[in-house]
Amino acid sequence: MEKTSTGAFPSTMNSSEKQETVCIFGTGDFGRSLALRMLQCDYSIVFGSRNPQKSSLLPNGAEVLSYLEAAQKSDIIILAVHREHYDFLKELTEVLKGKILVDISNNLKIDQYPESNAEYVAQLLPGAHVVKAFNTISAWALQSGALDANRQVFVCGNDSKAKQRVMDVARTLGLTPLDQGSLMAAKEIENYPLQLFPMWKLPFCLSAILCVFFFFYCVIRDILYPYANGKKDSTFRLAISIPNRIFPIAALTLLALVYLPGVIAAILQLYRGTKYRRFPDWLDHWMLCRKQLGLVALGFAFLHVLYTLVIPIRYYVRWTLKNRTITQALAKTDDPFSTATAWLNDSYIALGILGFFLFVLLGITSLPSVSNMVNWREFRFVQSKLGYLTLILCTAHTMVYGGKRFLSPSSLRWYLPSAYVIALIIPCTVLVIKFILILPCIDKTLTRIRQGWERTSKPTSNGQYLKRSSICLDSQL
């Protein structure tokens, strides 16, 4: 890679007026990257360092002074040092009084300290206006340009004027500041960069559980059973056959789990007779993870398609077809054409193609760049109406795959049904309940509840329950 220089990055702001001076305490990677970005936006930068003479690799145009001298030159001071080095701030109490001190630090693990770093700084310097910001932006993102990474900057602080000035600086740098309220939000903001795919944990765990369970289930049916009954070695199925059974099962099950929480939520609203009671925490978290569940399911569907495409070139398949052809040629016989079998086979393939197409469409519309281009009604139509249609097609694809063998006793091995039969339990349950919920008599009540109507639980003198309509002003949002 070529060495990055200051002139290689376009400025996000063309102004003939020089911006104010900003002081940065700390000459580490992030401090240097932030200074470089600010210099491009016409800010004057002065670094505060414990060893000004030894500081190197700083952007051209930045001045390096001691902490005390640097703090005297600016009203906005960015604290780019780790918490364990905050002790020097006590010596600058008088100099920092009334100034804006922006804490950009992160910790090594979540909840490492009882209070957030920003709150700790506010305790050390009660006279300064402490603001938490820029901790969710990486040094690489600042060097590469704001368009190459997340542009959002979470900002919080107790002084509204100080917070507004920091947000103005963020906008000048081409970033998008988001006001998170008072300094009490600093702990959550500091924990945010330390989280590792928080919304993906549930989908990954469910996927792992499904894959492990069905792997051992298929091993018992397809490898152990043939060996126990006829000493037949079928271990070669571990490479292609068994994975190609696990992947579609995982895809279908996860797709059904995307729509199951919505069905459960509807049942709860019908049971409670109101929409103004919170769902259980587990259901809330489940509903927030639906997008990730769908994307993981789409990944399994892709794997199923790829594994299916290689079936004709497998040695086992080619060997079977060759032997069958030779056997029929020697016996001068052939298999009679079955229209019913042809219909089942073509229907199975067609349903799979259509289901996969809609599956991909759902995945595409869930991307932010696409979902931001459609209105709420269009997005809901795709994710809900087409989503259920996708679930119906994929479920039908699995059912047709079973064909006449679906509930045949001959398909049982050690009294265990085929894996795809078990995979149909959750999808069929979701579809049956959804069909019941869209019945006019039930759908009408559910729609009224979601528009604000409530059913009270207090009976009147004649034993009937009171019903009141409390349509909210925002019911049409």
Salt bridges, closest charged atoms under 4 A:
GLU20 OE1 - ARG165 NH2 2.62
ASP29 OD1 - ARG32 NH2 2.53
GLU63 OE1 - LYS73 NZ 3.32
GLU94 OE1 - LYS97 NZ 3.56
ASP103 OD2 - LYS132 NZ 2.74
ASP111 OD1 - LYS187 NZ 3.78
GLU115 OE2 - ARG83 NH2 2.23
ASP159 OD2 - HIS129 ND1 3.65
ASP168 OD1 - ARG171 NH1 3.03
ASP179 OD1 - LYS163 NZ 3.08
GLU190 OE2 - LYS132 NZ 2.85
ASP222 OD2 - ARG245 NH1 2.42
ASP222 OD1 - ARG413 NH1 3.32
ASP284 OD2 - ARG278 NH2 3.32
GLU454 OE1 - ARG468 NH2 3.18
